[in-house]
């Protein structure tokens, strides 16, 4: 029986098995079971270590995403402030235009206002593009946050399942 188990092994050729047939004592069932327990414990430990490393990595990514989300919030506030400033500037410019009109500078006022109004859509387009990009980035951050939470839940279930498997393995 020892000869057949060694020769069937993928580690030893039949010739090597003949050489070691008399020098190695046969392994009993209990020793094999003990070796399998140790290998199983090592494998479970490796799975747990890998799962913990993944959790740490995803937690780090989540923290980075939170910082980016805060940065996007600040950028949106900055955009809103610029928009408010532009509106205040427009109101001021309109007031100036009215004053100039009253002072008989109608042609100059109309030319200046047309120049200003013609450039306004370009500025608004730029600001709308920036706002859209910020909103898309915020949506992407939220999506990544949801993915991290889902993966964390999956990893937690895997760790619990592995812990349950380890508790069933006889020691």
VMD Tcl script that builds the backbone (N, CA, C; Angstrom):
set m [mol new atoms 513]
animate dup $m
set s [atomselect $m all]
$s set {name element resname resid chain x y z} {
  {N N UNK 1 A 0.821 -1.193 0.000}
  {CA C UNK 1 A 0.000 0.000 0.000}
  {C C UNK 1 A 0.864 1.256 0.000}
  {N N UNK 2 A 1.936 1.273 0.779}
  {CA C UNK 2 A 2.824 2.428 0.814}
  {C C UNK 2 A 3.462 2.641 -0.547}
  {N N UNK 3 A 3.845 1.563 -1.173}
  {CA C UNK 3 A 4.477 1.655 -2.487}
  {C C UNK 3 A 3.522 2.278 -3.509}
  {N N UNK 4 A 2.270 1.858 -3.518}
  {CA C UNK 4 A 1.314 2.388 -4.497}
  {C C UNK 4 A 0.994 3.857 -4.220}
  {N N UNK 5 A 0.926 4.273 -2.941}
  {CA C UNK 5 A 0.611 5.673 -2.653}
  {C C UNK 5 A 1.763 6.579 -3.033}
  {N N UNK 6 A 2.995 6.099 -2.880}
  {CA C UNK 6 A 4.135 6.922 -3.270}
  {C C UNK 6 A 4.248 6.974 -4.780}
  {N N UNK 7 A 4.071 5.874 -5.461}
  {CA C UNK 7 A 4.233 5.878 -6.909}
  {C C UNK 7 A 3.105 6.642 -7.586}
  {N N UNK 8 A 1.945 6.737 -6.955}
  {CA C UNK 8 A 0.848 7.520 -7.519}
  {C C UNK 8 A 1.048 9.008 -7.282}
  {N N UNK 9 A 1.931 9.375 -6.395}
  {CA C UNK 9 A 2.157 10.777 -6.055}
  {C C UNK 9 A 2.739 11.508 -7.254}
  {N N UNK 10 A 2.334 12.768 -7.405}
  {CA C UNK 10 A 2.863 13.562 -8.504}
  {C C UNK 10 A 4.255 14.084 -8.191}
  {N N UNK 11 A 4.727 13.891 -6.947}
  {CA C UNK 11 A 6.027 14.405 -6.556}
  {C C UNK 11 A 7.140 13.389 -6.758}
  {N N UNK 12 A 6.819 12.124 -6.745}
  {CA C UNK 12 A 7.846 11.097 -6.833}
  {C C UNK 12 A 7.582 10.186 -8.018}
  {N N UNK 13 A 8.635 9.858 -8.720}
  {CA C UNK 13 A 8.509 8.885 -9.802}
  {C C UNK 13 A 8.490 7.487 -9.192}
  {N N UNK 14 A 8.066 6.462 -9.957}
  {CA C UNK 14 A 8.076 5.089 -9.417}
  {C C UNK 14 A 9.472 4.665 -8.970}
  {N N UNK 15 A 10.519 5.127 -9.661}
  {CA C UNK 15 A 11.877 4.773 -9.262}
  {C C UNK 15 A 12.223 5.400 -7.909}
  {N N UNK 16 A 11.823 6.666 -7.721}
  {CA C UNK 16 A 12.081 7.325 -6.443}
  {C C UNK 16 A 11.313 6.650 -5.332}
  {N N UNK 17 A 10.108 6.200 -5.626}
  {CA C UNK 17 A 9.303 5.513 -4.622}
  {C C UNK 17 A 9.987 4.225 -4.196}
  {N N UNK 18 A 10.601 3.495 -5.136}
  {CA C UNK 18 A 11.322 2.265 -4.789}
  {C C UNK 18 A 12.502 2.572 -3.875}
  {N N UNK 19 A 13.177 3.701 -4.127}
  {CA C UNK 19 A 14.329 4.058 -3.300}
  {C C UNK 19 A 13.921 4.353 -1.860}
  {N N UNK 20 A 12.753 5.026 -1.710}
  {CA C UNK 20 A 12.338 5.448 -0.379}
  {C C UNK 20 A 11.386 4.470 0.302}
  {N N UNK 21 A 11.067 3.379 -0.345}
  {CA C UNK 21 A 10.091 2.446 0.221}
  {C C UNK 21 A 10.540 1.949 1.578}
  {N N UNK 22 A 11.804 1.671 1.739}
  {CA C UNK 22 A 12.268 1.093 2.997}
  {C C UNK 22 A 12.773 2.157 3.969}
  {N N UNK 23 A 13.071 3.376 3.452}
  {CA C UNK 23 A 13.628 4.377 4.362}
  {C C UNK 23 A 12.560 5.265 5.000}
  {N N UNK 24 A 11.379 5.349 4.428}
  {CA C UNK 24 A 10.320 6.183 5.000}
  {C C UNK 24 A 9.286 5.301 5.662}
  {N N UNK 25 A 8.899 5.642 6.857}
  {CA C UNK 25 A 7.814 4.852 7.466}
  {C C UNK 25 A 6.494 5.272 6.840}
  {N N UNK 26 A 5.554 4.375 6.742}
  {CA C UNK 26 A 4.244 4.746 6.177}
  {C C UNK 26 A 3.554 5.764 7.099}
  {N N UNK 27 A 2.778 6.660 6.485}
  {CA C UNK 27 A 2.047 7.687 7.239}
  {C C UNK 27 A 0.677 7.120 7.583}
  {N N UNK 28 A 0.343 7.198 8.841}
  {CA C UNK 28 A -0.943 6.661 9.273}
  {C C UNK 28 A -2.056 7.676 8.977}
  {N N UNK 29 A -3.260 7.234 9.083}
  {CA C UNK 29 A -4.425 8.063 8.781}
  {C C UNK 29 A -4.473 9.306 9.672}
  {N N UNK 30 A -4.146 9.162 10.934}
  {CA C UNK 30 A -4.181 10.303 11.861}
  {C C UNK 30 A -3.157 11.361 11.462}
  {N N UNK 31 A -1.966 10.905 11.030}
  {CA C UNK 31 A -0.942 11.880 10.614}
  {C C UNK 31 A -1.382 12.620 9.359}
  {N N UNK 32 A -1.973 11.883 8.422}
  {CA C UNK 32 A -2.486 12.534 7.208}
  {C C UNK 32 A -3.561 13.559 7.573}
  {N N UNK 33 A -4.464 13.174 8.465}
  {CA C UNK 33 A -5.525 14.084 8.883}
  {C C UNK 33 A -4.926 15.331 9.539}
  {N N UNK 34 A -3.902 15.163 10.343}
  {CA C UNK 34 A -3.253 16.298 11.014}
  {C C UNK 34 A -2.598 17.222 9.981}
  {N N UNK 35 A -1.942 16.616 8.995}
  {CA C UNK 35 A -1.309 17.419 7.930}
  {C C UNK 35 A -2.376 18.183 7.159}
  {N N UNK 36 A -3.495 17.529 6.829}
  {CA C UNK 36 A -4.582 18.195 6.116}
  {C C UNK 36 A -5.180 19.334 6.939}
  {N N UNK 37 A -5.300 19.148 8.249}
  {CA C UNK 37 A -5.812 20.213 9.129}
  {C C UNK 37 A -4.887 21.423 9.083}
  {N N UNK 38 A -3.573 21.138 9.158}
  {CA C UNK 38 A -2.614 22.248 9.134}
  {C C UNK 38 A -2.668 22.978 7.799}
  {N N UNK 39 A -2.742 22.229 6.698}
  {CA C UNK 39 A -2.829 22.867 5.382}
  {C C UNK 39 A -4.114 23.671 5.257}
  {N N UNK 40 A -5.224 23.117 5.758}
  {CA C UNK 40 A -6.503 23.820 5.702}
  {C C UNK 40 A -6.437 25.105 6.516}
  {N N UNK 41 A -5.846 25.038 7.706}
  {CA C UNK 41 A -5.718 26.231 8.553}
  {C C UNK 41 A -4.860 27.287 7.872}
  {N N UNK 42 A -3.768 26.841 7.212}
  {CA C UNK 42 A -2.916 27.798 6.505}
  {C C UNK 42 A -3.672 28.458 5.356}
  {N N UNK 43 A -4.446 27.644 4.624}
  {CA C UNK 43 A -5.202 28.183 3.498}
  {C C UNK 43 A -6.266 29.166 3.981}
  {N N UNK 44 A -6.977 28.827 5.039}
  {CA C UNK 44 A -7.999 29.722 5.584}
  {C C UNK 44 A -7.332 30.995 6.102}
  {N N UNK 45 A -6.214 30.827 6.749}
  {CA C UNK 45 A -5.489 32.013 7.243}
  {C C UNK 45 A -5.070 32.915 6.096}
  {N N UNK 46 A -4.635 32.310 4.997}
  {CA C UNK 46 A -4.251 33.091 3.831}
  {C C UNK 46 A -5.459 33.821 3.250}
  {N N UNK 47 A -6.595 33.129 3.174}
  {CA C UNK 47 A -7.807 33.774 2.679}
  {C C UNK 47 A -8.205 34.953 3.562}
  {N N UNK 48 A -8.125 34.751 4.855}
  {CA C UNK 48 A -8.492 35.831 5.790}
  {C C UNK 48 A -7.524 37.004 5.642}
  {N N UNK 49 A -6.239 36.709 5.529}
  {CA C UNK 49 A -5.254 37.784 5.366}
  {C C UNK 49 A -5.508 38.547 4.071}
  {N N UNK 50 A -5.816 37.822 2.993}
  {CA C UNK 50 A -6.092 38.490 1.723}
  {C C UNK 50 A -7.357 39.333 1.819}
  {N N UNK 51 A -8.376 38.804 2.495}
  {CA C UNK 51 A -9.627 39.552 2.652}
  {C C UNK 51 A -9.385 40.819 3.480}
  {N N UNK 52 A -8.597 40.705 4.535}
  {CA C UNK 52 A -8.307 41.880 5.368}
  {C C UNK 52 A -7.517 42.915 4.577}
  {N N UNK 53 A -6.572 42.453 3.747}
  {CA C UNK 53 A -5.805 43.383 2.908}
  {C C UNK 53 A -6.737 44.090 1.924}
  {N N UNK 54 A -7.682 43.345 1.342}
  {CA C UNK 54 A -8.641 43.958 0.427}
  {C C UNK 54 A -9.505 44.985 1.153}
  {N N UNK 55 A -9.949 44.640 2.352}
  {CA C UNK 55 A -10.780 45.576 3.127}
  {C C UNK 55 A -9.983 46.846 3.423}
  {N N UNK 56 A -8.747 46.691 3.822}
  {CA C UNK 56 A -7.902 47.856 4.107}
  {C C UNK 56 A -7.745 48.723 2.858}
  {N N UNK 57 A -7.511 48.066 1.718}
  {CA C UNK 57 A -7.360 48.807 0.472}
  {C C UNK 57 A -8.637 49.567 0.130}
  {N N UNK 58 A -9.799 48.900 0.248}
  {CA C UNK 58 A -11.050 49.555 -0.092}
  {C C UNK 58 A -11.395 50.662 0.912}
  {N N UNK 59 A -11.026 50.487 2.165}
  {CA C UNK 59 A -11.263 51.547 3.143}
  {C C UNK 59 A -10.406 52.769 2.804}
  {N N UNK 60 A -9.174 52.522 2.378}
  {CA C UNK 60 A -8.302 53.621 1.980}
  {C C UNK 60 A -8.882 54.348 0.767}
  {N N UNK 61 A -9.360 53.595 -0.208}
  {CA C UNK 61 A -9.985 54.206 -1.378}
  {C C UNK 61 A -11.227 55.003 -0.974}
  {N N UNK 62 A -11.996 54.458 -0.042}
  {CA C UNK 62 A -13.196 55.138 0.411}
  {C C UNK 62 A -12.831 56.477 1.072}
  {N N UNK 63 A -11.778 56.475 1.886}
  {CA C UNK 63 A -11.352 57.725 2.528}
  {C C UNK 63 A -10.925 58.748 1.479}
  {N N UNK 64 A -10.198 58.282 0.453}
  {CA C UNK 64 A -9.784 59.186 -0.618}
  {C C UNK 64 A -11.005 59.747 -1.347}
  {N N UNK 65 A -11.998 58.894 -1.556}
  {CA C UNK 65 A -13.211 59.340 -2.230}
  {C C UNK 65 A -13.968 60.362 -1.391}
  {N N UNK 66 A -13.970 60.182 -0.089}
  {CA C UNK 66 A -14.624 61.170 0.779}
  {C C UNK 66 A -13.932 62.524 0.673}
  {N N UNK 67 A -12.596 62.502 0.640}
  {CA C UNK 67 A -11.851 63.758 0.492}
  {C C UNK 67 A -12.187 64.402 -0.844}
  {N N UNK 68 A -12.236 63.595 -1.908}
  {CA C UNK 68 A -12.567 64.121 -3.224}
  {C C UNK 68 A -13.998 64.664 -3.248}
  {N N UNK 69 A -14.897 63.993 -2.550}
  {CA C UNK 69 A -16.281 64.464 -2.482}
  {C C UNK 69 A -16.328 65.828 -1.786}
  {N N UNK 70 A -15.564 65.974 -0.688}
  {CA C UNK 70 A -15.507 67.274 -0.008}
  {C C UNK 70 A -14.937 68.338 -0.939}
  {N N UNK 71 A -13.879 67.968 -1.678}
  {CA C UNK 71 A -13.287 68.919 -2.622}
  {C C UNK 71 A -14.300 69.341 -3.681}
  {N N UNK 72 A -15.097 68.394 -4.152}
  {CA C UNK 72 A -16.116 68.732 -5.138}
  {C C UNK 72 A -17.162 69.671 -4.543}
  {N N UNK 73 A -17.492 69.443 -3.277}
  {CA C UNK 73 A -18.430 70.345 -2.610}
  {C C UNK 73 A -17.883 71.765 -2.554}
  {N N UNK 74 A -16.607 71.880 -2.222}
  {CA C UNK 74 A -15.987 73.208 -2.171}
  {C C UNK 74 A -15.935 73.844 -3.562}
  {N N UNK 75 A -15.655 73.022 -4.570}
  {CA C UNK 75 A -15.629 73.558 -5.938}
  {C C UNK 75 A -17.007 74.042 -6.357}
  {N N UNK 76 A -18.033 73.315 -5.968}
  {CA C UNK 76 A -19.385 73.739 -6.307}
  {C C UNK 76 A -19.726 75.051 -5.600}
  {N N UNK 77 A -19.328 75.177 -4.334}
  {CA C UNK 77 A -19.563 76.438 -3.612}
  {C C UNK 77 A -18.813 77.585 -4.288}
  {N N UNK 78 A -17.573 77.296 -4.709}
  {CA C UNK 78 A -16.779 78.321 -5.401}
  {C C UNK 78 A -17.464 78.726 -6.708}
  {N N UNK 79 A -17.974 77.750 -7.441}
  {CA C UNK 79 A -18.688 78.023 -8.679}
  {C C UNK 79 A -19.906 78.902 -8.404}
  {N N UNK 80 A -20.651 78.566 -7.351}
  {CA C UNK 80 A -21.835 79.355 -7.002}
  {C C UNK 80 A -21.452 80.786 -6.627}
  {N N UNK 81 A -20.322 80.930 -5.929}
  {CA C UNK 81 A -19.872 82.283 -5.570}
  {C C UNK 81 A -19.504 83.069 -6.828}
  {N N UNK 82 A -18.830 82.397 -7.769}
  {CA C UNK 82 A -18.474 83.076 -9.025}
  {C C UNK 82 A -19.739 83.477 -9.777}
  {N N UNK 83 A -20.722 82.597 -9.756}
  {CA C UNK 83 A -21.980 82.879 -10.430}
  {C C UNK 83 A -22.673 84.077 -9.780}
  {N N UNK 84 A -22.663 84.098 -8.444}
  {CA C UNK 84 A -23.251 85.241 -7.732}
  {C C UNK 84 A -22.501 86.536 -8.057}
  {N N UNK 85 A -21.172 86.441 -8.114}
  {CA C UNK 85 A -20.374 87.624 -8.457}
  {C C UNK 85 A -20.670 88.095 -9.876}
  {N N UNK 86 A -20.843 87.150 -10.780}
  {CA C UNK 86 A -21.162 87.516 -12.154}
  {C C UNK 86 A -22.520 88.205 -12.218}
  {N N UNK 87 A -23.477 87.677 -11.464}
  {CA C UNK 87 A -24.806 88.288 -11.427}
  {C C UNK 87 A -24.726 89.703 -10.856}
  {N N UNK 88 A -23.954 89.862 -9.780}
  {CA C UNK 88 A -23.786 91.202 -9.189}
  {C C UNK 88 A -23.118 92.139 -10.198}
  {N N UNK 89 A -22.156 91.606 -10.927}
  {CA C UNK 89 A -21.473 92.411 -11.943}
  {C C UNK 89 A -22.456 92.813 -13.045}
  {N N UNK 90 A -23.308 91.871 -13.449}
  {CA C UNK 90 A -24.304 92.183 -14.478}
  {C C UNK 90 A -25.271 93.268 -14.007}
  {N N UNK 91 A -25.686 93.160 -12.765}
  {CA C UNK 91 A -26.599 94.163 -12.215}
  {C C UNK 91 A -25.913 95.525 -12.165}
  {N N UNK 92 A -24.652 95.525 -11.745}
  {CA C UNK 92 A -23.886 96.775 -11.700}
  {C C UNK 92 A -23.717 97.347 -13.101}
  {N N UNK 93 A -23.395 96.488 -14.042}
  {CA C UNK 93 A -23.225 96.941 -15.422}
  {C C UNK 93 A -24.530 97.508 -15.976}
  {N N UNK 94 A -25.627 96.857 -15.641}
  {CA C UNK 94 A -26.931 97.359 -16.087}
  {C C UNK 94 A -27.213 98.745 -15.492}
  {N N UNK 95 A -26.872 98.888 -14.203}
  {CA C UNK 95 A -27.055 100.203 -13.571}
  {C C UNK 95 A -26.215 101.282 -14.248}
  {N N UNK 96 A -25.002 100.924 -14.591}
  {CA C UNK 96 A -24.116 101.876 -15.276}
  {C C UNK 96 A -24.684 102.222 -16.647}
  {N N UNK 97 A -25.197 101.177 -17.312}
  {CA C UNK 97 A -25.779 101.419 -18.636}
  {C C UNK 97 A -26.957 102.387 -18.552}
  {N N UNK 98 A -27.801 102.182 -17.539}
  {CA C UNK 98 A -28.943 103.087 -17.366}
  {C C UNK 98 A -28.469 104.520 -17.103}
  {N N UNK 99 A -27.455 104.647 -16.264}
  {CA C UNK 99 A -26.940 105.980 -15.949}
  {C C UNK 99 A -26.376 106.644 -17.205}
  {N N UNK 100 A -25.616 105.890 -18.006}
  {CA C UNK 100 A -25.047 106.453 -19.236}
  {C C UNK 100 A -26.144 106.821 -20.237}
  {N N UNK 101 A -27.151 105.974 -20.284}
  {CA C UNK 101 A -28.259 106.276 -21.183}
  {C C UNK 101 A -28.906 107.605 -20.806}
  {N N UNK 102 A -29.079 107.780 -19.519}
  {CA C UNK 102 A -29.686 109.020 -19.057}
  {C C UNK 102 A -28.780 110.206 -19.355}
  {N N UNK 103 A -27.498 109.990 -19.462}
  {CA C UNK 103 A -26.550 111.071 -19.719}
  {C C UNK 103 A -26.224 111.208 -21.205}
  {N N UNK 104 A -27.081 110.670 -22.045}
  {CA C UNK 104 A -27.017 110.855 -23.489}
  {C C UNK 104 A -25.774 110.223 -24.126}
  {N N UNK 105 A -25.348 109.086 -23.599}
  {CA C UNK 105 A -24.247 108.338 -24.212}
  {C C UNK 105 A -24.791 107.042 -24.803}
  {N N UNK 106 A -25.932 107.166 -25.454}
  {CA C UNK 106 A -26.685 106.004 -25.896}
  {C C UNK 106 A -25.868 105.110 -26.829}
  {N N UNK 107 A -25.202 105.628 -27.801}
  {CA C UNK 107 A -24.480 104.800 -28.754}
  {C C UNK 107 A -23.344 104.017 -28.096}
  {N N UNK 108 A -22.587 104.674 -27.250}
  {CA C UNK 108 A -21.484 104.002 -26.549}
  {C C UNK 108 A -22.018 102.901 -25.622}
  {N N UNK 109 A -23.116 103.203 -24.963}
  {CA C UNK 109 A -23.711 102.226 -24.046}
  {C C UNK 109 A -24.178 101.002 -24.815}
  {N N UNK 110 A -24.848 101.208 -25.911}
  {CA C UNK 110 A -25.365 100.089 -26.696}
  {C C UNK 110 A -24.210 99.230 -27.199}
  {N N UNK 111 A -23.150 99.842 -27.672}
  {CA C UNK 111 A -21.994 99.074 -28.172}
  {C C UNK 111 A -21.355 98.268 -27.037}
  {N N UNK 112 A -21.136 98.890 -25.879}
  {CA C UNK 112 A -20.545 98.187 -24.744}
  {C C UNK 112 A -21.444 97.055 -24.245}
  {N N UNK 113 A -22.724 97.346 -24.174}
  {CA C UNK 113 A -23.647 96.317 -23.688}
  {C C UNK 113 A -23.719 95.138 -24.655}
  {N N UNK 114 A -23.727 95.410 -25.946}
  {CA C UNK 114 A -23.750 94.324 -26.932}
  {C C UNK 114 A -22.492 93.461 -26.820}
  {N N UNK 115 A -21.357 94.095 -26.645}
  {CA C UNK 115 A -20.103 93.338 -26.484}
  {C C UNK 115 A -20.187 92.461 -25.243}
  {N N UNK 116 A -20.658 93.054 -24.187}
  {CA C UNK 116 A -20.782 92.295 -22.934}
  {C C UNK 116 A -21.776 91.147 -23.072}
  {N N UNK 117 A -22.936 91.435 -23.650}
  {CA C UNK 117 A -23.970 90.416 -23.806}
  {C C UNK 117 A -23.501 89.309 -24.751}
  {N N UNK 118 A -22.757 89.650 -25.772}
  {CA C UNK 118 A -22.283 88.617 -26.704}
  {C C UNK 118 A -21.269 87.679 -26.046}
  {N N UNK 119 A -20.524 88.183 -25.073}
  {CA C UNK 119 A -19.556 87.316 -24.387}
  {C C UNK 119 A -20.207 86.536 -23.232}
  {N N UNK 120 A -21.359 86.954 -22.790}
  {CA C UNK 120 A -22.024 86.307 -21.661}
  {C C UNK 120 A -22.345 84.824 -21.924}
  {N N UNK 121 A -22.901 84.446 -23.084}
  {CA C UNK 121 A -23.176 83.015 -23.310}
  {C C UNK 121 A -21.908 82.149 -23.256}
  {N N UNK 122 A -20.809 82.710 -23.725}
  {CA C UNK 122 A -19.555 81.954 -23.672}
  {C C UNK 122 A -19.161 81.690 -22.216}
  {N N UNK 123 A -19.230 82.708 -21.380}
  {CA C UNK 123 A -18.893 82.524 -19.961}
  {C C UNK 123 A -19.873 81.573 -19.281}
  {N N UNK 124 A -21.131 81.715 -19.592}
  {CA C UNK 124 A -22.137 80.827 -18.992}
  {C C UNK 124 A -21.921 79.386 -19.469}
  {N N UNK 125 A -21.565 79.218 -20.742}
  {CA C UNK 125 A -21.291 77.871 -21.264}
  {C C UNK 125 A -20.131 77.226 -20.543}
  {N N UNK 126 A -19.081 78.005 -20.311}
  {CA C UNK 126 A -17.920 77.487 -19.586}
  {C C UNK 126 A -18.320 77.086 -18.175}
  {N N UNK 127 A -19.071 77.950 -17.516}
  {CA C UNK 127 A -19.493 77.650 -16.146}
  {C C UNK 127 A -20.428 76.441 -16.098}
  {N N UNK 128 A -21.325 76.328 -17.065}
  {CA C UNK 128 A -22.219 75.177 -17.095}
  {C C UNK 128 A -21.436 73.891 -17.346}
  {N N UNK 129 A -20.434 73.951 -18.196}
  {CA C UNK 129 A -19.588 72.775 -18.443}
  {C C UNK 129 A -18.863 72.365 -17.169}
  {N N UNK 130 A -18.311 73.347 -16.463}
  {CA C UNK 130 A -17.631 73.046 -15.205}
  {C C UNK 130 A -18.591 72.432 -14.194}
  {N N UNK 131 A -19.780 72.995 -14.078}
  {CA C UNK 131 A -20.762 72.466 -13.133}
  {C C UNK 131 A -21.150 71.043 -13.511}
  {N N UNK 132 A -21.356 70.784 -14.800}
  {CA C UNK 132 A -21.704 69.437 -15.250}
  {C C UNK 132 A -20.575 68.457 -14.912}
  {N N UNK 133 A -19.326 68.864 -15.137}
  {CA C UNK 133 A -18.183 68.001 -14.808}
  {C C UNK 133 A -18.124 67.724 -13.309}
  {N N UNK 134 A -18.373 68.749 -12.496}
  {CA C UNK 134 A -18.360 68.555 -11.048}
  {C C UNK 134 A -19.479 67.609 -10.617}
  {N N UNK 135 A -20.635 67.754 -11.220}
  {CA C UNK 135 A -21.751 66.876 -10.874}
  {C C UNK 135 A -21.473 65.438 -11.311}
  {N N UNK 136 A -20.874 65.264 -12.498}
  {CA C UNK 136 A -20.526 63.909 -12.958}
  {C C UNK 136 A -19.493 63.280 -12.031}
  {N N UNK 137 A -18.510 64.073 -11.620}
  {CA C UNK 137 A -17.487 63.555 -10.706}
  {C C UNK 137 A -18.117 63.185 -9.365}
  {N N UNK 138 A -19.035 64.012 -8.896}
  {CA C UNK 138 A -19.715 63.714 -7.640}
  {C C UNK 138 A -20.535 62.428 -7.757}
  {N N UNK 139 A -21.193 62.255 -8.880}
  {CA C UNK 139 A -21.964 61.029 -9.120}
  {C C UNK 139 A -21.042 59.820 -9.160}
  {N N UNK 140 A -19.888 59.999 -9.793}
  {CA C UNK 140 A -18.912 58.898 -9.873}
  {C C UNK 140 A -18.393 58.553 -8.478}
  {N N UNK 141 A -18.127 59.569 -7.672}
  {CA C UNK 141 A -17.660 59.332 -6.300}
  {C C UNK 141 A -18.725 58.569 -5.513}
  {N N UNK 142 A -19.984 58.962 -5.677}
  {CA C UNK 142 A -21.062 58.265 -4.976}
  {C C UNK 142 A -21.164 56.820 -5.445}
  {N N UNK 143 A -21.001 56.606 -6.741}
  {CA C UNK 143 A -21.045 55.238 -7.289}
  {C C UNK 143 A -19.907 54.404 -6.711}
  {N N UNK 144 A -18.718 54.971 -6.647}
  {CA C UNK 144 A -17.582 54.251 -6.070}
  {C C UNK 144 A -17.818 53.968 -4.591}
  {N N UNK 145 A -18.418 54.912 -3.904}
  {CA C UNK 145 A -18.742 54.712 -2.487}
  {C C UNK 145 A -19.681 53.528 -2.328}
  {N N UNK 146 A -20.701 53.469 -3.181}
  {CA C UNK 146 A -21.643 52.348 -3.120}
  {C C UNK 146 A -20.940 51.027 -3.423}
  {N N UNK 147 A -20.026 51.052 -4.410}
  {CA C UNK 147 A -19.273 49.834 -4.739}
  {C C UNK 147 A -18.406 49.389 -3.564}
  {N N UNK 148 A -17.763 50.340 -2.907}
  {CA C UNK 148 A -16.911 50.004 -1.766}
  {C C UNK 148 A -17.753 49.392 -0.653}
  {N N UNK 149 A -18.926 49.965 -0.395}
  {CA C UNK 149 A -19.788 49.406 0.646}
  {C C UNK 149 A -20.236 47.995 0.279}
  {N N UNK 150 A -20.572 47.785 -0.980}
  {CA C UNK 150 A -21.006 46.453 -1.422}
  {C C UNK 150 A -19.872 45.447 -1.289}
  {N N UNK 151 A -18.680 45.839 -1.731}
  {CA C UNK 151 A -17.536 44.929 -1.636}
  {C C UNK 151 A -17.156 44.653 -0.179}
  {N N UNK 152 A -17.272 45.653 0.657}
  {CA C UNK 152 A -16.980 45.456 2.073}
  {C C UNK 152 A -17.968 44.463 2.684}
  {N N UNK 153 A -19.228 44.581 2.318}
  {CA C UNK 153 A -20.234 43.645 2.824}
  {C C UNK 153 A -19.941 42.226 2.335}
  {N N UNK 154 A -19.553 42.100 1.078}
  {CA C UNK 154 A -19.223 40.780 0.528}
  {C C UNK 154 A -18.017 40.194 1.247}
  {N N UNK 155 A -16.998 41.015 1.441}
  {CA C UNK 155 A -15.798 40.532 2.129}
  {C C UNK 155 A -16.115 40.141 3.575}
  {N N UNK 156 A -16.968 40.922 4.224}
  {CA C UNK 156 A -17.357 40.571 5.590}
  {C C UNK 156 A -18.064 39.222 5.624}
  {N N UNK 157 A -18.972 38.988 4.658}
  {CA C UNK 157 A -19.664 37.693 4.601}
  {C C UNK 157 A -18.662 36.568 4.342}
  {N N UNK 158 A -17.686 36.819 3.468}
  {CA C UNK 158 A -16.683 35.783 3.172}
  {C C UNK 158 A -15.847 35.462 4.410}
  {N N UNK 159 A -15.467 36.495 5.142}
  {CA C UNK 159 A -14.670 36.278 6.355}
  {C C UNK 159 A -15.486 35.494 7.376}
  {N N UNK 160 A -16.781 35.851 7.539}
  {CA C UNK 160 A -17.627 35.099 8.463}
  {C C UNK 160 A -17.777 33.649 8.017}
  {N N UNK 161 A -17.935 33.440 6.711}
  {CA C UNK 161 A -18.081 32.075 6.198}
  {C C UNK 161 A -16.795 31.280 6.418}
  {N N UNK 162 A -15.656 31.931 6.179}
  {CA C UNK 162 A -14.383 31.254 6.413}
  {C C UNK 162 A -14.188 30.951 7.895}
  {N N UNK 163 A -14.589 31.881 8.749}
  {CA C UNK 163 A -14.503 31.632 10.186}
  {C C UNK 163 A -15.375 30.446 10.585}
  {N N UNK 164 A -16.562 30.356 9.996}
  {CA C UNK 164 A -17.439 29.217 10.275}
  {C C UNK 164 A -16.803 27.929 9.798}
  {N N UNK 165 A -16.169 27.962 8.598}
  {CA C UNK 165 A -15.514 26.760 8.088}
  {C C UNK 165 A -14.363 26.338 9.001}
  {N N UNK 166 A -13.618 27.315 9.473}
  {CA C UNK 166 A -12.500 27.009 10.363}
  {C C UNK 166 A -13.014 26.388 11.661}
  {N N UNK 167 A -14.159 26.866 12.140}
  {CA C UNK 167 A -14.698 26.319 13.397}
  {C C UNK 167 A -15.169 24.886 13.222}
  {N N UNK 168 A -15.486 24.447 12.005}
  {CA C UNK 168 A -15.900 23.075 11.764}
  {C C UNK 168 A -14.718 22.132 11.572}
  {N N UNK 169 A -13.554 22.667 11.257}
  {CA C UNK 169 A -12.381 21.820 11.065}
  {C C UNK 169 A -11.897 21.352 12.439}
  {N N UNK 170 A -11.801 20.027 12.650}
  {CA C UNK 170 A -11.344 19.524 13.948}
  {C C UNK 170 A -9.898 19.952 14.200}
  {N N UNK 171 A -9.600 20.235 15.432}
  {CA C UNK 171 A -8.237 20.664 15.790}
  {C C UNK 171 A -7.453 19.539 16.370}
}
mol reanalyze $m
mol bondsrecalc $m
mol representation Tube
mol addrep $m
